[in-house]
Amino acid sequence: MVGDAISHAVLPGIVIAFLFTGSRDSLPMIIGAGLLGVITTFLIEFFHRYARVQADASIGITFTWLFAIGIILISVFAGQIDLDQDCVLYGEIAYVPLDLWITENNLSYGPRTVWTLGFVTILIVAFIALGYKELFLTAFDPGYAAAIGISTTVWYYLLMTAVSLTTVASFESVGAILVVAFLVGPPATAYLLTDDFKKMLFLSVICGVVAVVIGYYLAYWLDGSIAGAVAAVTGFNFALAFLFSPTHGQFFKRRKAIPV
């Protein structure tokens, strides 16, 4: 849920970075969103620990407030800059092939977003591979992690920074709706399919890829929103896992509960 909050709360960071630089280049936006992501995490922890606000309320207050500020900034400056609510909420997936990376020598390297997301993917995979042990322990047994000298606070903020980086890199092409759907949907589906953490990571990726492929062709068939169709398929996949997962599915649980 903190990741969900960050995906909304980084919006004012993106807008402010755009206003200061006058550019939609990825680097300033990543910096702006990264700073807002860390600030969001600090605010959530501050309200929860020091203001004695419940964790869910702290998350809700922080991200709705910051997201509202971002929407206001977009609305105020919508007539002066090339940034709008539809771009932020729904993304521009269909236009990704048109946004090419062209050098000064007129050499085309393909869609710019593919390079950006590819680079971010490499960074995230490297982060998970190098910090797998620390991430695993701080997520599932923070008490033991602290006892053996692992700083749970440092790794928590590193993880939230990675979430911020992923969010802002994805915003332009997929929008906020699909970012939230992918932060929650595929991992939740994988969580119902296995209890092994490594398998869960791979299944999350597979569930995301399946949702993208089916959702894209569903949107093409319906002539509707690509982001909406992909998010809908993500929810459908979760429903299937919830009902028919061999380990945690409700159908199999009920069958086991029926006396022979």
C-alpha positions in Angstrom: 0.0 0.0 0.0 3.0 2.3 0.5 4.0 1.6 -3.0 0.5 2.4 -4.2 0.7 5.7 -2.2 4.0 6.6 -3.8 2.7 6.0 -7.3 0.2 8.8 -6.7 2.2 11.0 -4.5 5.1 11.4 -6.9 2.9 13.4 -9.3 3.7 16.8 -7.8 7.4 16.0 -8.1 7.0 15.2 -11.8 5.1 18.5 -12.4 7.5 20.6 -10.3 10.5 19.1 -12.1 8.8 19.9 -15.4 8.1 23.5 -14.4 11.7 24.1 -13.3 13.4 22.5 -16.3 10.8 23.1 -19.0 11.6 19.6 -20.3 9.9 16.2 -20.3 13.3 14.4 -20.2 13.4 11.4 -18.0 16.3 12.4 -15.7 14.8 15.6 -14.1 11.4 13.8 -13.7 13.1 10.8 -12.1 14.9 13.1 -9.7 11.7 15.0 -8.8 9.7 11.9 -8.4 12.4 10.2 -6.4 12.6 13.1 -3.9 8.8 13.1 -3.6 8.8 9.3 -3.1 11.2 9.6 -0.2 9.3 12.5 1.3 6.1 10.5 1.0 7.6 7.6 2.9 8.9 10.0 5.6 5.5 11.6 6.0 3.7 8.3 6.3 6.2 7.1 9.0 6.0 10.5 10.7 2.2 10.6 10.9 2.1 6.9 12.1 4.9 7.0 14.7 4.8 10.5 16.1 1.2 11.7 15.4 -0.2 8.4 16.5 -2.3 8.0 13.3 -3.1 4.5 12.2 -1.0 3.2 9.4 -3.8 2.9 6.8 -5.0 6.4 7.7 -1.5 7.8 7.5 -1.0 6.3 4.0 -4.4 7.6 2.8 -3.9 11.1 4.1 -0.4 11.5 2.6 -1.0 10.2 -0.9 -4.4 11.8 -1.4 -3.0 15.2 -0.3 0.1 15.0 -2.5 -1.8 13.6 -5.4 -4.4 16.4 -5.2 -1.5 19.0 -5.2 -0.2 17.4 -8.4 -3.6 17.5 -10.1 -4.0 21.2 -9.1 -0.6 22.0 -10.5 -1.4 20.3 -13.8 -4.8 22.1 -14.0 -3.3 25.5 -13.3 -0.5 25.1 -15.9 -2.3 22.9 -18.4 -2.6 25.7 -20.9 1.1 26.4 -20.8 2.8 23.0 -20.7 2.4 19.8 -22.6 1.2 17.7 -19.6 -2.4 16.8 -18.8 -4.4 14.6 -16.6 -5.1 12.0 -19.3 -1.4 11.5 -19.8 -0.8 11.0 -16.1 -3.8 8.8 -15.4 -4.1 6.6 -18.5 -0.6 7.0 -20.2 0.1 7.0 -23.9 0.8 3.3 -24.6 -0.5 3.5 -28.2 1.9 6.4 -29.0 5.1 4.8 -27.6 6.3 3.7 -31.1 6.0 7.3 -32.3 8.2 8.8 -29.6 11.6 7.8 -31.1 15.1 8.4 -29.8 16.7 10.3 -32.7 20.3 11.5 -32.4 21.8 14.7 -33.9 23.0 12.6 -36.9 19.4 11.5 -37.5 20.0 8.0 -36.4 16.9 6.4 -34.9 17.3 3.9 -32.0 13.6 3.1 -31.7 11.1 4.2 -29.0 12.6 6.3 -26.3 10.4 4.7 -23.6 11.7 1.2 -24.4 15.3 2.4 -23.6 14.2 4.2 -20.5 12.2 1.3 -19.1 14.8 -1.2 -20.2 17.5 0.7 -18.2 15.3 0.9 -15.2 14.5 -2.8 -15.4 18.2 -3.6 -15.4 18.7 -1.4 -12.3 15.8 -3.0 -10.4 16.8 -6.5 -11.3 20.4 -5.7 -10.1 19.0 -4.2 -6.9 16.9 -7.3 -6.1 19.8 -9.7 -7.0 22.4 -7.9 -4.9 20.1 -7.1 -2.0 17.9 -10.2 -2.0 18.9 -11.5 1.4 18.4 -8.1 3.1 15.1 -7.4 1.2 13.8 -10.9 2.2 14.6 -10.6 5.8 13.5 -7.0 6.3 10.2 -7.8 4.6 9.3 -11.0 6.4 11.3 -11.0 9.6 12.4 -7.4 10.5 13.2 -8.4 14.1 15.7 -11.1 13.1 17.2 -8.7 10.5 17.8 -6.1 13.1 19.3 -8.7 15.5 21.9 -9.7 12.9 22.8 -6.1 12.1 20.8 -5.4 9.0 19.3 -1.8 9.0 15.6 -2.3 8.3 15.2 1.5 7.9 17.9 1.8 5.3 16.6 -1.1 3.2 13.0 0.1 3.6 13.9 3.5 2.1 16.0 1.9 -0.6 13.0 -0.2 -1.6 10.7 2.8 -1.6 13.2 4.7 -3.7 13.2 1.8 -6.2 9.4 2.0 -6.3 9.6 5.7 -7.0 12.1 5.2 -9.8 9.9 2.5 -11.4 6.8 4.6 -11.0 8.1 7.7 -12.7 9.8 5.7 -15.5 6.4 4.1 -16.2 4.2 7.1 -15.8 4.5 8.6 -19.3 3.7 5.4 -21.2 1.3 3.5 -18.9 -0.1 6.2 -16.5 -1.0 6.0 -12.8 -3.8 3.5 -13.1 -1.7 0.8 -14.7 1.3 1.5 -12.3 -1.0 0.8 -9.3 -2.5 -2.2 -11.0 0.9 -3.8 -11.6 2.3 -2.8 -8.2 -0.6 -4.8 -6.5 -2.2 -7.2 -9.0 0.6 -9.6 -10.2 2.3 -9.9 -6.8 -1.0 -10.6 -5.1 -1.8 -13.2 -7.7 1.6 -14.8 -7.3 1.2 -14.8 -3.5 -1.9 -17.0 -3.9 -0.1 -19.5 -6.2 3.1 -20.2 -4.2 4.7 -19.8 -0.8 8.2 -19.7 -2.2 9.5 -16.1 -2.4 11.8 -16.7 -5.4 9.0 -18.4 -7.3 6.7 -15.6 -6.3 9.0 -13.0 -7.9 9.1 -15.0 -11.2 5.3 -15.7 -11.2 4.7 -11.9 -10.6 6.6 -11.2 -13.8 4.7 -13.9 -15.7 1.3 -12.7 -14.5 2.2 -9.2 -15.6 3.3 -10.3 -19.1 0.1 -12.4 -19.5 -2.0 -9.4 -18.5 -0.3 -7.1 -20.9 -0.6 -9.4 -23.9 -4.3 -10.3 -23.3 -5.2 -6.8 -22.2 -3.7 -5.2 -25.3 -5.7 -7.5 -27.7 -8.8 -7.0 -25.6 -8.5 -3.3 -25.9 -7.9 -3.7 -29.7 -11.0 -5.9 -30.0 -13.2 -3.5 -27.9 -11.5 -0.3 -29.4 -11.1 0.9 -25.8 -8.4 2.0 -23.3 -5.3 -0.2 -23.3 -4.4 0.7 -19.7 -8.0 0.0 -18.6 -8.1 -3.4 -20.4 -4.7 -4.5 -19.0 -5.8 -3.5 -15.5 -9.1 -5.4 -15.9 -7.2 -8.5 -17.0 -4.9 -8.2 -14.0 -8.0 -8.2 -11.8 -9.4 -11.2 -13.6 -6.2 -13.1 -13.2 -6.3 -12.4 -9.5 -9.9 -13.6 -9.3 -8.9 -16.9 -11.0 -6.1 -17.4 -8.6 -8.3 -16.6 -5.6 -10.8 -19.2 -6.7 -8.8 -22.0 -8.2 -5.2 -21.8 -6.8 -4.1 -25.3 -5.9 -2.7 -24.0 -2.6 -4.9 -21.1 -1.5 -7.8 -21.2 -3.8 -11.3 -21.1 -2.3 -12.6 -23.9 -4.5 -9.9 -26.4 -3.4 -10.3 -25.3 0.2 -14.0 -26.0 0.2 -13.4 -29.4 -1.5 -10.9 -30.3 1.3 -13.4 -29.1 3.9 -16.1 -31.4 2.6 -16.0 -34.7 4.5 -15.7 -37.9 2.4 
